[in-house]
Amino acid sequence: MWLRFIIWFKTSRFAIFLYFSAIVLLVSGVIVLIESAENNMFRTFGDGLWWAIVTLSTTGYGDLIPVTRSGRIIAAMLILVGVVGTSVFSGYFASLLVERRTTYRRGLMQINLIKDHIVICGWRGTEMPGFVSRVLVQNENISARQCVVITSVDPSQFDECYSIPELKELRFVHGDIFSEETLKRGNVSKARKVIVIPEPEVSGAESDSRVIMTVLALRSISRDVYIIAELNDVQYADQLRRAACDEVIFSKEVQQNIVACASRTVGLSNIVLELLSREGEAHFSTERIADKYISGTFKAFRLQFSHDSRLVLGVLEHSGNPALMKMNAIREAQKTANTSQLIDNLTQVRTLRVHNPVFLPDDSYIIKPYSRVMYVERNT
């Protein structure tokens, strides 16, 4: 035990402070012993302590002055210690600031004092600053300081984001995005949402494999955090759903569908961009339906929710935690004593589609648990 304490004391940064404290206390007692017989200025230990602190700091008020030869020698030595100590402390604190800044810029910090933040796992190359800016625009109550980017790219590429004024406080964690240790440094367990995107150094199947591995690592850390993952290939969707990923986005499929649909209608690209952007006249959004409207009709809810600047488009079914929803659905399915009905109920649970949109439902439509309303709202 004592050996551990000695090793800690020798290596601890706190030891420097203790060394100087011991010197001040020792000199305070010695100067009183030496001066008290011939100098009425030094009567108590408090007088010696005050003089030692003032002398060590090289302030020198002159209210207490040693008159003996030994006292003046101690004063001279204490002044030299103060000059050296000031240099040591200045260099020490400067090195702390530089080390902290370097650690921060290289993405090596442990991010603990943050919660309800957004984590982005991955990198988009030169498009990354614009992508992060769009994420912050869509989440108006989230600042750059509450956004953490986890990536394995060279830390020098972080400067692309730091060069933008509104992203100067963006936080980075450097490391493999599928490593649990790296993810924990980003405090993902307390995040509001985690967005997983492919990284540029790999492509194709390997890129999607890394995304899946990252989702699995996230789920092993937290079962509750909301995970959004982007994939290149639709064939890996089942693996992500089995990993309990809350939302899967297929970027290529979305692009192809928009282009294909544009061949049938007019102005689709502008419509989509306008609805997804927060900078246009209106935007698309969803909102959790209050419990008092669950099991009620869509008409009763629509009449209460709609107003002049908001247009209700429909209901998003099964928009809660996938694992929790399926567990509750299984419990409900098992309440029947009819075997064939039980099989039918369990089959429905198995094929339950998370985030299932129902556009323009009939007024008699019954709102189910875990539902959200889809609407378009005019920007104010």
C-alpha positions as CSV (number, residue, x, y, z in Angstrom):
1,M,0.0,0.0,0.0
2,W,2.8,2.4,1.0
3,L,4.7,1.5,-2.1
4,R,1.7,2.3,-4.3
5,F,1.4,5.7,-2.6
6,I,5.1,6.5,-3.1
7,I,4.9,5.6,-6.8
8,W,1.7,7.7,-7.2
9,F,3.3,10.6,-5.3
10,K,6.4,10.6,-7.5
11,T,4.4,10.5,-10.7
12,S,1.4,12.6,-9.8
13,R,1.2,16.2,-11.1
14,F,-0.2,17.1,-7.7
15,A,3.2,16.3,-6.1
16,I,4.7,19.7,-7.4
17,F,2.1,21.6,-5.4
18,L,2.8,19.5,-2.3
19,Y,6.5,20.2,-2.6
20,F,6.1,23.9,-2.6
21,S,3.5,23.8,0.2
22,A,6.0,21.8,2.3
23,I,8.7,24.4,1.6
24,V,6.3,27.3,2.6
25,L,5.3,25.6,5.9
26,L,8.9,24.7,6.8
27,V,10.3,28.1,6.1
28,S,7.4,29.7,8.0
29,G,8.3,27.9,11.2
30,V,12.1,28.3,10.8
31,I,11.9,32.1,10.2
32,V,9.8,32.6,13.3
33,L,12.3,30.6,15.4
34,I,15.3,32.6,14.0
35,E,13.8,36.1,14.1
36,S,11.5,36.1,17.1
37,A,14.3,36.7,19.6
38,E,15.6,39.9,17.9
39,N,12.7,41.0,15.6
40,N,9.2,41.9,17.0
41,M,7.7,41.6,13.5
42,F,7.8,37.7,13.7
43,R,5.8,36.8,16.8
44,T,3.5,33.9,15.5
45,F,3.5,31.2,13.0
46,G,0.9,33.2,11.1
47,D,3.4,36.0,10.7
48,G,6.0,33.6,9.3
49,L,3.4,32.0,6.9
50,W,2.3,35.4,5.5
51,W,6.0,36.5,5.0
52,A,6.9,33.2,3.3
53,I,4.0,33.4,0.9
54,V,4.7,37.0,0.0
55,T,8.4,36.4,-0.4
56,L,7.9,33.1,-2.4
57,S,5.6,35.0,-4.8
58,T,8.3,37.7,-5.2
59,T,5.7,40.3,-4.3
60,G,7.6,41.8,-1.3
61,Y,5.2,44.2,0.5
62,G,7.9,45.1,3.0
63,D,5.6,44.9,6.1
64,L,7.7,42.0,7.5
65,I,11.5,42.1,7.1
66,P,14.1,39.7,8.6
67,V,16.9,41.5,10.4
68,T,19.3,38.6,11.3
69,R,21.9,37.2,8.9
70,S,20.4,33.8,8.9
71,G,16.9,35.2,8.2
72,R,18.2,37.2,5.3
73,I,19.9,34.2,3.8
74,I,16.7,32.2,4.1
75,A,14.8,35.1,2.4
76,A,17.3,35.2,-0.5
77,M,17.0,31.5,-1.0
78,L,13.2,31.7,-0.8
79,I,13.2,34.4,-3.5
80,L,15.3,32.2,-5.8
81,V,12.9,29.3,-5.1
82,G,10.0,31.6,-5.9
83,V,11.5,32.7,-9.2
84,V,12.2,29.1,-10.2
85,G,8.8,28.0,-9.0
86,T,7.0,30.6,-11.0
87,S,8.8,29.5,-14.1
88,V,8.0,25.8,-13.3
89,F,4.3,26.5,-12.7
90,S,4.0,28.7,-15.8
91,G,5.6,26.0,-18.0
92,Y,3.5,23.3,-16.3
93,F,0.2,25.0,-16.9
94,A,1.2,26.0,-20.4
95,S,2.1,22.4,-21.2
96,L,-1.3,21.3,-19.8
97,L,-3.1,23.7,-22.0
98,V,-1.1,22.7,-25.1
99,E,-1.5,19.0,-24.3
100,R,-5.2,19.3,-23.8
101,R,-5.6,21.3,-27.0
102,T,-3.5,18.8,-29.0
103,T,-5.5,15.9,-27.5
104,Y,-8.7,17.7,-28.4
105,R,-7.6,18.4,-32.0
106,R,-6.4,14.8,-32.6
107,G,-9.6,13.3,-31.3
108,L,-8.0,11.5,-28.3
109,M,-10.2,13.0,-25.5
110,Q,-12.6,11.0,-23.4
111,I,-16.0,12.8,-23.8
112,N,-17.9,12.3,-20.5
113,L,-19.6,15.6,-19.5
114,I,-22.1,15.5,-22.3
115,K,-25.5,13.9,-22.8
116,D,-28.5,14.1,-25.1
117,H,-26.0,14.8,-28.0
118,I,-25.8,13.6,-31.6
119,V,-23.0,11.2,-32.6
120,I,-21.9,10.8,-36.2
121,C,-19.9,7.6,-36.9
122,G,-18.0,7.8,-40.2
123,W,-16.8,10.4,-42.6
124,R,-17.9,11.9,-46.0
125,G,-14.6,13.3,-47.2
126,T,-14.8,16.9,-48.3
127,E,-18.6,16.8,-48.0
128,M,-18.3,16.3,-44.2
129,P,-18.5,19.9,-43.1
130,G,-21.6,20.5,-45.2
131,F,-23.2,17.2,-43.9
132,V,-22.6,18.2,-40.2
133,S,-23.9,21.7,-40.9
134,R,-27.1,20.2,-42.3
135,V,-27.5,17.9,-39.2
136,L,-27.2,21.0,-37.0
137,V,-29.7,22.9,-39.0
138,Q,-32.2,20.1,-38.8
139,N,-31.7,20.0,-35.0
140,E,-32.1,23.6,-33.9
141,N,-31.6,22.9,-30.2
142,I,-28.3,21.1,-30.8
143,S,-25.1,23.2,-31.1
144,A,-21.7,22.1,-32.6
145,R,-20.5,21.5,-29.0
146,Q,-23.2,18.9,-28.6
147,C,-22.2,17.0,-31.8
148,V,-19.5,14.3,-31.7
149,V,-17.9,12.9,-34.9
150,I,-16.2,9.5,-34.5
151,T,-14.0,8.5,-37.4
152,S,-10.7,6.8,-38.3
153,V,-9.5,9.3,-40.9
154,D,-6.3,11.3,-40.3
155,P,-6.9,14.0,-37.7
156,S,-5.6,16.6,-40.1
157,Q,-8.8,16.3,-42.0
158,F,-10.7,17.6,-39.0
159,D,-9.4,21.1,-39.9
160,E,-11.9,21.1,-42.8
161,C,-14.7,21.3,-40.2
162,Y,-12.8,23.6,-37.8
163,S,-12.3,26.1,-40.7
164,I,-16.1,26.8,-40.6
165,P,-17.0,29.3,-37.8
166,E,-20.2,27.5,-36.7
167,L,-18.3,24.1,-36.4
168,K,-15.3,25.4,-34.3
169,E,-16.6,23.7,-31.2
170,L,-17.3,20.4,-32.9
171,R,-16.0,17.4,-31.0
172,F,-14.0,14.6,-32.6
173,V,-13.1,11.1,-31.5
174,H,-10.4,9.4,-33.5
175,G,-10.5,5.6,-33.9
176,D,-12.3,2.7,-35.6
177,I,-16.0,3.4,-35.6
178,F,-16.8,-0.3,-34.9
179,S,-14.6,-0.4,-31.8
180,E,-16.5,-0.4,-28.5
181,E,-13.6,1.4,-26.8
182,T,-13.8,4.2,-29.4
183,L,-17.6,4.5,-29.2
184,K,-17.5,4.7,-25.4
185,R,-15.1,7.6,-25.6
186,G,-17.9,9.4,-27.5
187,N,-20.3,8.6,-24.7
188,V,-22.7,7.0,-27.1
189,S,-24.8,5.5,-24.3
190,K,-26.1,8.9,-23.4
191,A,-26.6,10.2,-26.9
192,R,-29.9,11.3,-28.3
193,K,-29.2,9.7,-31.7
194,V,-26.3,8.0,-33.4
195,I,-25.9,8.3,-37.2
196,V,-23.6,5.7,-38.8
197,I,-22.4,6.5,-42.3
198,P,-19.8,4.7,-44.6
199,E,-16.2,5.9,-44.4
200,P,-14.3,6.8,-47.6
201,E,-11.2,4.6,-47.4
202,V,-13.3,1.4,-48.1
203,S,-16.1,0.8,-50.6
204,G,-18.7,-1.7,-51.5
205,A,-19.4,-4.7,-49.3
206,E,-16.6,-3.9,-46.9
207,S,-18.0,-0.4,-46.3
208,D,-21.5,-1.9,-45.5
209,S,-19.9,-4.5,-43.3
210,R,-18.2,-1.8,-41.2
211,V,-21.6,-0.1,-40.8
212,I,-23.2,-3.3,-39.6
213,M,-20.3,-4.0,-37.2
214,T,-20.7,-0.5,-35.8
215,V,-24.4,-1.0,-35.2
216,L,-23.7,-4.3,-33.4
217,A,-21.1,-2.6,-31.2
218,L,-23.5,0.3,-30.4
219,R,-26.2,-2.2,-29.4
220,S,-23.8,-4.0,-27.1
221,I,-23.1,-0.7,-25.4
222,S,-26.7,0.6,-25.2
223,R,-30.1,-1.1,-26.0
224,D,-31.9,2.2,-25.9
225,V,-29.9,4.7,-28.0
226,Y,-31.6,5.5,-31.4
227,I,-29.5,4.3,-34.3
228,I,-29.7,5.5,-37.9
229,A,-27.5,3.7,-40.4
230,E,-26.8,4.4,-44.1
231,L,-26.1,1.5,-46.4
232,N,-25.0,1.3,-50.0
233,D,-26.6,-2.1,-50.8
234,V,-30.1,-3.2,-49.9
235,Q,-29.2,-6.8,-49.5
236,Y,-27.7,-6.1,-46.1
237,A,-30.9,-4.6,-44.7
238,D,-31.9,-7.8,-42.8
239,Q,-28.6,-7.9,-41.0
240,L,-29.2,-4.4,-39.7
241,R,-32.7,-5.0,-38.7
242,R,-31.6,-8.1,-36.8
243,A,-29.1,-5.9,-35.0
244,A,-32.0,-3.8,-33.8
245,C,-31.1,-0.7,-35.9
246,D,-33.9,1.8,-35.6
247,E,-33.7,3.3,-39.1
248,V,-31.9,2.2,-42.2
249,I,-31.3,4.5,-45.2
250,F,-30.3,3.3,-48.6
251,S,-28.7,6.3,-50.3
252,K,-28.4,4.8,-53.7
253,E,-32.0,3.5,-53.8
254,V,-33.3,6.9,-52.6
255,Q,-31.4,8.6,-55.4
256,Q,-32.6,6.1,-58.0
257,N,-36.2,6.4,-57.0
258,I,-36.2,10.2,-57.1
259,V,-34.7,10.2,-60.6
260,A,-37.1,7.5,-61.8
261,C,-40.1,9.3,-60.3
262,A,-39.0,12.5,-61.8
263,S,-39.5,10.9,-65.2
264,R,-43.2,10.5,-64.4
265,T,-44.0,13.8,-62.7
266,V,-42.8,17.4,-62.8
267,G,-40.7,19.3,-60.2
268,L,-40.2,16.3,-57.8
269,S,-36.6,17.2,-57.0
270,N,-37.5,20.7,-55.9
271,I,-40.4,19.4,-53.8
272,V,-38.2,16.8,-52.0
273,L,-35.5,19.3,-51.3
274,E,-38.0,21.9,-50.1
275,L,-39.7,19.5,-47.7
276,L,-36.4,18.1,-46.3
277,S,-34.8,21.5,-45.9
278,R,-35.4,23.8,-42.9
279,E,-34.5,26.8,-45.0
280,G,-37.5,26.8,-47.4
281,E,-41.1,27.9,-46.9
282,A,-42.2,24.6,-45.3
283,H,-40.7,21.4,-43.9
284,F,-41.7,17.8,-43.3
285,S,-41.6,16.4,-39.8
286,T,-43.1,13.8,-37.5
287,E,-44.2,14.1,-33.9
288,R,-45.2,11.5,-31.2
289,I,-49.0,11.2,-30.8
290,A,-50.1,11.8,-27.2
291,D,-51.4,8.8,-25.2
292,K,-54.9,10.3,-25.0
293,Y,-55.3,9.9,-28.7
294,I,-54.2,6.2,-28.8
295,S,-57.0,3.8,-29.7
296,G,-59.1,6.8,-30.8
297,T,-60.0,7.7,-34.4
298,F,-57.8,9.6,-36.8
299,K,-60.5,12.2,-37.3
300,A,-60.6,13.2,-33.7
301,F,-56.8,13.6,-33.6
302,R,-56.6,15.4,-36.9
303,L,-59.1,18.0,-35.9
304,Q,-57.1,18.8,-32.7
305,F,-53.7,18.7,-34.3
306,S,-54.2,20.6,-37.5
307,H,-54.1,24.4,-37.8
308,D,-53.6,27.0,-40.5
309,S,-49.8,26.5,-40.8
310,R,-49.8,22.7,-40.5
311,L,-51.1,20.0,-42.8
312,V,-51.5,16.4,-41.6
313,L,-50.4,13.8,-44.1
314,G,-50.9,10.6,-42.1
315,V,-49.6,8.3,-39.4
316,L,-46.3,6.6,-38.9
317,E,-47.0,3.2,-37.3
318,H,-44.6,1.2,-35.0
319,S,-42.2,4.1,-34.5
320,G,-40.9,3.1,-31.1
321,N,-38.0,0.9,-29.9
322,P,-38.2,-2.2,-32.2
323,A,-37.2,-4.7,-29.5
324,L,-39.7,-3.3,-27.0
325,M,-42.5,-3.1,-29.6
326,K,-42.1,-6.7,-30.6
327,M,-42.0,-7.8,-27.0
328,N,-45.2,-6.0,-26.2
329,A,-46.8,-7.3,-29.4
330,I,-45.9,-10.9,-28.5
331,R,-47.5,-10.5,-25.1
332,E,-50.7,-9.2,-26.8
333,A,-50.6,-12.0,-29.3
334,Q,-50.5,-14.6,-26.6
335,K,-53.6,-13.4,-24.8
336,T,-55.9,-15.5,-27.1
337,A,-56.8,-19.1,-26.2
338,N,-57.5,-19.9,-29.9
339,T,-54.5,-21.8,-31.4
340,S,-55.0,-20.7,-35.0
341,Q,-55.6,-17.1,-33.9
342,L,-52.4,-17.3,-31.8
343,I,-50.4,-18.5,-34.9
344,D,-51.9,-15.6,-37.0
345,N,-51.1,-13.1,-34.3
346,L,-47.5,-14.3,-34.0
347,T,-47.1,-14.2,-37.8
348,Q,-48.2,-10.6,-37.8
349,V,-45.6,-9.8,-35.1
350,R,-42.9,-11.5,-37.1
351,T,-43.7,-9.4,-40.2
352,L,-44.2,-6.2,-38.2
353,R,-42.7,-3.3,-40.2
354,V,-41.0,-0.6,-38.1
355,H,-41.8,3.0,-39.1
356,N,-44.6,2.0,-41.4
357,P,-46.2,5.1,-43.0
358,V,-49.9,5.3,-43.6
359,F,-50.8,8.3,-45.8
360,L,-54.2,9.9,-45.7
361,P,-56.0,7.3,-43.6
362,D,-59.8,7.2,-43.3
363,D,-61.3,9.2,-40.6
364,S,-62.4,5.9,-38.9
365,Y,-58.7,4.7,-38.8
366,I,-57.8,3.6,-35.2
367,I,-54.5,5.1,-34.0
368,K,-52.2,2.3,-32.6
369,P,-49.7,2.5,-29.8
370,Y,-46.1,3.7,-30.8
371,S,-47.5,6.0,-33.6
372,R,-46.3,9.4,-34.8
373,V,-48.1,11.9,-36.9
374,M,-46.6,12.9,-40.3
375,Y,-47.2,16.5,-41.3
376,V,-45.9,19.5,-43.3
377,E,-45.5,22.8,-41.5
378,R,-44.9,26.3,-42.7
379,N,-41.5,27.7,-41.4
380,T,-41.9,30.6,-39.1
